[in-house]
Amino acid sequence: MNHLRTLLYLLPTVLMLSACSQENGTDEPANVIIFIADGAGLAQWTLAHFANENLAVRQMTVTGLVDTRGSNHEVSGSAPTATALATGVRSVMGAIGVGPDSLPRESVLEVAHRQGWGTGLITTTTITDATPASFATHVPSRTQRLEIFKQMINLPVHVLLGGGSRMIQIIEAQDSLGLESIIRDRYNYVETLTGLKLHSQDSTTSNILGLFSPGEMAMAIRGRSPNLVEMTKAGIDILQRYPKGFFLLVENEGSDTYAHRNLDREVLTAEMLEFDEAVAVGLSFHQQHPETLVVVTSDHETGGITLRGDEERNLILEYATTSHTAALVPLFAIGPGAEKLSGIHRNDEVGRILLDLIDGSSN
C-alpha cells in the first residue's frame, strides 16, 4: 500500500517531466513531412492570410525565419537553397545535392532511406526539378534531368508524384540506361488521378511513380489534377505502410513560377491556398500521430513583392523583379524537435537540425 501511495504521489511529477522532455525536443520524430512553397516569402503568405484567416499553418506551434543565401552568393536559387535544406551544406548555383566542391552530401531523405523509412517526393512541377532533386540525387548541374531521374529510381524513392511524363517518353525512345524495365519492376506507374486513388487505397502498394503532365502541372486556379492535396493524401496513405517511419517532401512550384512571370494576386493566392490545404493534410496526420514532425518553409523569395495601398487603401500587388531576392522566408513547425527551428536560422542550419533529428531517431 505504501508503494502504491508513493507511485500515485510521484505520477504528476513523472507526467510533467515527460511533457517537458517532449517540449525540449529530447524525443526524435518517427515521421517527417516537409512542405516547401517554392519562392514564397511573407508577402505571398499575406495574400493567403487575407483570403483565409484560418490557414492551416496557424495551428503550428513554432515559427521562424530562414536566411536563404548560398555558399558564395547572397541572392540564391532553388538548387543550392534546396541542397542546403536537404544536406545541411550551402552550395553554389545549379548544384544538386553536392557541396561547393561538387562532392555528394548525404540528404535527410537518404538518411531516412538508410534507416529503413519510406521516402517520398511530391511536387507540382517536373519530378526532376531542383527542389525534389536536391533531396535524393547528386549532380553538379540541375540541367542533368535524365541522370537525376535515374538516381531517384535507383535509390529508390518509394513515392514519386508530380509532372514529367515527357521523361518516360524519352526513356522509351532511347533507353540506353535500361530504366524502362527498372521502372516496371519497382513501381506502379500512373498518369491519372483515378490511377493514383486506386493504388493509394490498395494496401499492397508500397512504391508508386505518378507523372501527371508532360512538364510542369497546371495552375491551381485552373484546376490541376491531381492537385497538391490529393497527391499529399495519397503519398501519406502509401508511406505510412512502412513500419519504421517515413520521410516526405511536398513542394508547390507555382508560387515560384507565377511570381517569376509577375502574375496577378488571384493566381498567387490560389497557389498558396492549395499549398496550405496540403499542409492541413499533413497536420491532420500529425494530430493522429503526434510523433510526426511537420515543417513548412520556402527555399527563397521570388518577385520582391510589395503590397501597397491605393488611394482607397485597397491592396495593390507590385513586383520589384522577375527573379529571386535575398529576403528571409518564414518557417513553421510542429512535432518532436520543432522548437529547435524557432528563431532565425541559416538554411544549412535548418538542414543540419533535420539531419540530427532523423539520424537520432535511429538511436
Sequence and secondary structure as in RCSB ss.txt:
>XXXX:A:sequence
MNHLRTLLYLLPTVLMLSACSQENGTDEPANVIIFIADGAGLAQWTLAHFANENLAVRQMTVTGLVDTRGSNHEV
SGSAPTATALATGVRSVMGAIGVGPDSLPRESVLEVAHRQGWGTGLITTTTITDATPASFATHVPSRTQRLEIFK
QMINLPVHVLLGGGSRMIQIIEAQDSLGLESIIRDRYNYVETLTGLKLHSQDSTTSNILGLFSPGEMAMAIRGRS
PNLVEMTKAGIDILQRYPKGFFLLVENEGSDTYAHRNLDREVLTAEMLEFDEAVAVGLSFHQQHPETLVVVTSDH
ETGGITLRGDEERNLILEYATTSHTAALVPLFAIGPGAEKLSGIHRNDEVGRILLDLIDGSSN
>XXXX:A:secstr
 HHHHHHHHHHHHHHHHHHHHHHTT S  SEEEEEEETT  HHHHHHHHHH TT GGGG SEEEEEE   SS SS
  HHHHHHHHHHS    TT BSB TTS B   HHHHHHHTT EEEEEEEEETTSHHHHHTT  BS TT HHHHHH
HHHHTT SEEEEE HHHHHHHHHS TT HHHHHHHH EEE SHHHHHHHHT TT   EEEE SSSS   GGG  S
S HHHHHHHHHHHHTTSTT EEEEEEE HHHHHHHTT  HHHHHHHHHHHHHHHHHHHHHHHH TTEEEEEE S 
EES  EEEE TT  EEEE S SSEE   EEEEEESTTGGGG EEEEHHHHHHHHHHHHHHTT 
